Amino acid sequence: MLGRVTGTPSGPDAMTVSPELNRAATVAVRAGRALAVCQNDPASARAWLAAQSGANDPAIAIVSRAASVITTGVIEPPDDYARALADAVIRRSALGRIEAIAPFYRVEFNEPLMRASDDATGFWIQEGMEIPALEGIDAFVISRIPVTKIGALTVFSDEFVQRAGPRTDAVIRRCVENALIRRLDASLLDGQTGDASRPPSLIDSTTSGTGNAAEDLGAAFSTLPEEYGDALVLVVSPWSVPALIGSGAADAATLNARTGGLLSGFPCVVSAAVPPGAVAWIVPPLIQLADYGVTVGTSTAPVVRVDTGDEIELHSCWQENLATVRGMFHVGWRKLEPAAAGMIVNALPATIRPLAPKAKRTVSGEN
């Protein structure tokens, strides 16, 4: 039985992954690739897999499960392969690196979770007297985390996805994982309040720094329950680390831009989703987290829209002979305390993020 990945914090690969889990994650991607090749036709996808890998390829069973979803629209519980791919995504994300330091409060989607109401009231009473109760006040409330999902669409040439072999599976898997990781990190830390389609970011509001990072952090942490102080994890941009070290606020022996380390005595991870100059904090035990596995398939849309950074381009999959592979990650979270996560902007020394050179597109007739 494939289970959740466990391990100890040790950089970007903070969780140890067995070869069995790696193979299972690749099987999930291969099933999605077959659906992309066969334009979402499960029968043709099963036949294609049998021709490429043999009748015993476990990806064939995954396609059969996908056929049930396609025909009925009912999402089945994730199998071990979907679970393994989710573990691979989480392991490399900021979420996984934080969880390797302190565990989140793991729950199931739509599970009724009872907690004390903010209106719960206690009284001093005399011996033998009635206990007063307030009309219309519920001492406890029920909350649930609804099922939400993060989508990642990767586009390849049709000739590429039809190539047989593990190398093609590995390339597609890494592209799907990278897209999901970028979206997951941004969704956790982008400061959005959320809507019906997604939960609010853990960093759903920010505070402006005063120029004294120690005082700013101390004021923010003062509202946390004392027993959770040792579970707090800081998150900074990798572009902030050189400035922190140069200013003397951090030590190069204990903090680096690749694996994080320690900052002001707290465990610290790095993520490009945090703006340069800002510092975020997260207290995992005060955050409910549910995740449901990653399913891989293909998009049925004939046209895809690509944001190049300069403009929005529309591409016809049929005209340009393109195939799309789509990963869907079912995940959701909720803070139990307002101070369980937050961010102070302009809290760290000034940083400069270098601009990546843009590729120059060749134009017909240009020398």
C-alpha positions in Angstrom: 0.0 0.0 0.0 1.4 3.4 -1.0 1.4 5.8 1.9 2.2 9.4 2.6 5.8 10.4 2.2 7.7 11.1 5.4 11.1 12.4 6.2 13.1 15.1 7.9 13.9 18.6 6.6 17.0 18.6 4.4 16.6 21.2 1.7 14.4 21.1 -1.4 14.2 17.3 -1.2 13.0 17.6 2.4 11.0 14.3 2.2 12.5 11.0 1.3 10.7 9.4 -1.7 11.1 5.7 -2.4 11.6 4.3 -5.9 8.2 2.7 -5.5 6.5 6.0 -5.1 8.4 7.5 -8.0 7.3 4.7 -10.2 3.7 5.1 -9.1 3.7 8.8 -9.8 5.1 8.2 -13.3 2.3 5.6 -13.9 -0.3 8.3 -13.2 1.3 10.6 -15.7 1.5 7.8 -18.4 -2.2 7.3 -18.0 -2.8 11.0 -18.6 -0.5 10.9 -21.6 -2.5 8.1 -23.2 -5.7 10.1 -22.8 -4.0 13.1 -24.4 -2.8 11.0 -27.4 -6.2 9.4 -27.9 -8.2 12.7 -27.4 -9.9 11.6 -24.2 -11.2 8.3 -25.6 -10.7 5.7 -22.8 -11.0 2.7 -25.0 -8.4 4.0 -27.5 -6.2 5.0 -24.6 -6.2 1.5 -23.1 -5.4 0.0 -26.5 -2.6 2.5 -27.0 -1.1 1.6 -23.6 -1.3 -2.1 -24.3 0.5 -1.6 -27.6 3.2 0.5 -26.1 3.8 -1.1 -22.7 1.9 -4.4 -22.7 -1.4 -5.6 -21.3 -0.1 -5.6 -17.7 0.7 -1.8 -17.6 -1.0 -0.5 -14.4 -1.8 2.7 -16.3 -4.6 0.8 -18.1 -6.5 0.4 -14.8 -6.1 4.2 -14.2 -7.6 5.0 -17.6 -10.5 2.7 -16.7 -11.1 4.8 -13.5 -10.9 7.9 -15.6 -13.5 6.5 -18.0 -16.0 6.4 -15.0 -15.3 10.0 -14.2 -15.7 11.1 -17.9 -19.0 9.3 -18.4 -20.6 9.9 -14.9 -18.9 13.1 -13.8 -18.4 11.6 -10.3 -15.0 12.0 -8.8 -13.8 8.8 -7.3 -11.5 8.7 -4.3 -7.8 8.8 -5.4 -5.9 5.6 -6.0 -2.4 5.0 -4.8 -1.0 6.4 -8.1 -2.8 9.7 -7.7 -1.7 9.9 -4.1 1.9 9.2 -5.1 1.9 12.1 -7.6 0.4 14.4 -5.0 3.2 13.5 -2.6 5.7 14.3 -5.3 4.2 17.7 -5.8 3.9 18.5 -2.1 7.5 17.3 -1.4 9.0 19.9 -3.7 6.6 22.8 -2.9 6.9 25.3 -0.1 4.0 23.5 1.6 6.0 20.3 1.8 9.2 22.0 3.0 7.2 23.6 5.8 5.4 20.4 6.7 8.8 18.6 7.0 9.5 21.0 9.8 6.1 21.1 11.6 3.0 19.0 10.6 -0.2 20.6 9.5 -3.5 19.7 11.0 -4.5 17.0 8.5 -8.3 16.6 7.8 -10.5 15.1 5.2 -12.6 17.1 2.7 -16.2 17.8 3.8 -15.5 16.2 7.2 -17.6 17.8 9.9 -15.1 19.6 12.2 -16.4 20.8 15.6 -14.9 23.7 17.5 -15.9 26.0 20.3 -17.9 29.0 19.2 -16.6 32.5 19.8 -19.8 33.1 21.6 -19.4 30.3 24.1 -19.8 31.7 27.6 -19.0 30.4 31.1 -20.5 31.5 34.5 -19.7 31.3 38.2 -22.6 29.6 40.0 -23.5 28.8 43.5 -23.8 25.2 44.7 -27.2 23.8 43.8 -28.2 26.7 41.5 -29.2 26.4 37.9 -26.6 27.0 35.2 -27.7 29.9 33.0 -27.7 29.4 29.2 -28.0 32.1 26.6 -30.8 31.8 24.1 -29.7 31.5 20.4 -26.0 30.9 21.2 -24.4 27.7 20.0 -21.5 26.7 22.2 -20.0 24.7 19.3 -20.0 25.2 15.5 -19.4 22.8 12.6 -17.1 23.7 9.8 -16.0 21.8 6.7 -13.3 22.2 4.1 -14.9 22.0 0.6 -13.3 20.2 -2.3 -11.3 22.6 -4.4 -8.7 22.0 -7.0 -5.6 23.5 -8.7 -5.3 22.9 -12.4 -2.1 22.9 -14.5 -2.2 22.7 -18.3 1.0 21.8 -20.2 1.2 21.8 -23.9 3.4 19.6 -26.1 3.6 18.7 -29.8 1.5 15.7 -30.7 4.6 13.9 -32.0 6.3 14.2 -28.6 3.5 12.8 -26.4 3.2 9.8 -28.8 6.8 8.8 -28.3 7.1 5.6 -26.3 9.5 5.3 -23.4 10.1 6.3 -19.8 12.0 9.5 -20.8 8.9 11.0 -22.3 6.9 10.1 -19.2 9.6 11.7 -17.0 9.6 15.0 -19.0 5.8 15.3 -18.9 5.7 14.4 -15.2 8.2 17.1 -14.3 6.4 19.7 -16.4 3.1 18.9 -14.7 4.7 18.9 -11.2 6.4 22.2 -11.9 3.2 23.9 -13.0 1.3 22.6 -10.0 4.0 23.6 -7.6 4.1 27.2 -8.9 0.4 27.5 -8.6 0.3 25.9 -5.2 3.0 28.2 -3.8 1.3 31.3 -5.2 -2.1 30.2 -3.9 -0.7 29.8 -0.4 1.2 33.1 -0.3 -0.3 35.5 -2.9 -2.5 37.4 -0.4 -5.8 36.7 -2.3 -9.0 36.5 -0.2 -10.4 33.6 -2.3 -13.8 32.9 -3.9 -16.1 30.0 -4.5 -13.6 28.2 -6.7 -10.6 28.4 -4.3 -9.8 28.9 -0.6 -8.3 32.2 0.5 -4.5 32.3 0.7 -2.9 31.5 4.1 -1.5 35.0 3.7 -4.8 36.7 3.2 -3.6 40.1 4.4 -0.2 41.9 4.8 1.3 44.4 7.2 3.7 47.2 6.2 7.0 47.0 8.0 8.4 49.8 10.1 12.0 49.2 9.1 12.8 47.2 12.2 12.1 43.6 11.3 12.7 42.2 14.8 10.1 44.6 16.3 7.6 43.9 13.5 7.9 40.2 13.9 7.7 40.4 17.6 4.4 42.4 17.4 2.9 39.9 14.9 3.9 36.9 17.0 2.6 38.3 20.2 -1.0 37.4 19.3 -0.1 33.7 18.9 -0.9 31.2 21.6 2.4 30.6 23.5 2.3 26.8 23.0 2.6 27.2 19.3 5.7 29.4 19.3 8.1 26.5 18.6 6.1 25.4 15.6 6.4 28.7 13.7 8.1 28.6 10.3 9.3 31.7 8.4 9.2 32.1 4.6 11.3 34.5 2.6 12.2 35.1 -1.0 15.5 33.5 -2.2 16.3 37.0 -3.5 16.2 38.4 0.0 18.8 36.0 1.4 21.9 37.7 0.1 20.7 41.1 1.5 19.9 39.5 4.8 23.4 38.0 5.0 25.1 41.2 3.8 23.3 43.3 6.4 24.2 41.0 9.2 20.6 40.0 9.9 21.4 36.4 9.0 24.4 34.2 9.0 25.7 32.5 5.8 26.5 29.4 7.9 22.8 28.9 8.9 20.8 30.4 6.0 21.1 30.1 2.2 19.0 30.9 -0.8 18.5 27.3 -1.9 17.6 25.3 1.2 16.7 28.0 3.8 17.9 27.3 7.3 17.5 29.5 10.4 16.5 33.2 10.6 16.2 34.9 14.0 16.3 31.5 15.6 13.2 30.3 13.7 13.2 27.6 10.9 13.1 29.4 7.5 12.3 28.1 4.0 12.6 30.1 0.8 9.9 30.5 -1.9 9.8 32.8 -5.0 6.1 33.3 -4.2 7.1 35.6 -1.3 7.9 39.2 -2.6 11.5 40.2 -2.1 11.9 42.2 1.1 8.9 40.5 2.7 8.9 37.9 5.5 6.0 35.5 6.0 5.2 33.2 8.8 3.1 30.1 9.0 2.2 28.0 12.1 1.2 24.5 10.6 -0.6 23.0 13.7 -3.0 26.0 13.5 -3.9 25.3 9.8 -6.3 22.6 8.6 -5.1 20.9 5.4 -6.8 18.5 3.1 -5.4 17.0 -0.1 -6.9 14.4 -2.3 -4.4 13.4 -4.9 -3.4 14.5 -8.4 -5.3 13.1 -11.4 -3.8 13.5 -14.9 -5.8 13.7 -18.1 -6.2 16.0 -21.1 -8.1 19.1 -21.9 -11.0 18.9 -24.3 -10.7 22.6 -25.3 -9.6 23.0 -29.0 -7.9 26.3 -28.3 -5.4 27.1 -25.6 -4.5 30.6 -24.4 -0.8 31.3 -23.5 0.4 34.3 -21.5 3.9 35.0 -22.9 4.4 37.9 -20.4 4.1 40.5 -23.3 0.7 39.4 -24.7 -1.9 36.7 -24.7 -1.6 34.2 -27.6 -4.3 31.8 -28.8 -3.1 28.4 -30.2 -5.3 25.9 -32.1 -4.4 22.4 -31.0 -5.8 20.9 -34.2 -4.1 23.4 -36.6 -0.7 23.3 -34.8 -0.8 19.6 -34.0 -0.6 20.2 -30.2 -1.6 17.9 -27.3 -2.4 19.1 -23.8 -1.8 17.2 -20.6 -3.7 18.5 -17.6 -3.0 17.8 -13.9 -5.7 18.4 -11.3 -4.7 18.7 -7.6 -7.5 18.5 -5.1 -6.3 20.5 -2.1 -7.8 23.0 0.5 -6.8 24.6 3.8 -8.2 26.8 6.5 -6.6 28.9 9.3 -7.8 28.2 12.8 -6.4 31.5 14.2 -6.1 34.8 12.3 -2.4 35.0 13.3 -1.6 31.4 12.2 -0.1 32.9 9.0 0.8 36.4 7.8 3.3 38.5 6.0 5.2 41.8 6.7 6.2 43.6 3.5 9.2 45.8 3.3 10.5 44.2 6.4 13.9 43.2 5.2 16.8 45.1 3.7 16.4 46.3 0.1 16.8 43.5 -2.5 17.2 43.6 -6.2 15.8 40.8 -8.3 17.6 40.5 -11.7 15.4 40.5 -14.7 15.7 37.4 -16.9 16.4 38.3 -20.6 13.5 37.7 -22.9 13.9 35.4 -25.8 14.0 37.3 -29.1 11.5 35.9 -31.6 12.7 35.7 -35.2 10.7 37.6 -37.7 10.5 36.7 -41.4 12.8 39.0 -43.4 14.9 40.1 -40.4 18.6 39.7 -40.6 
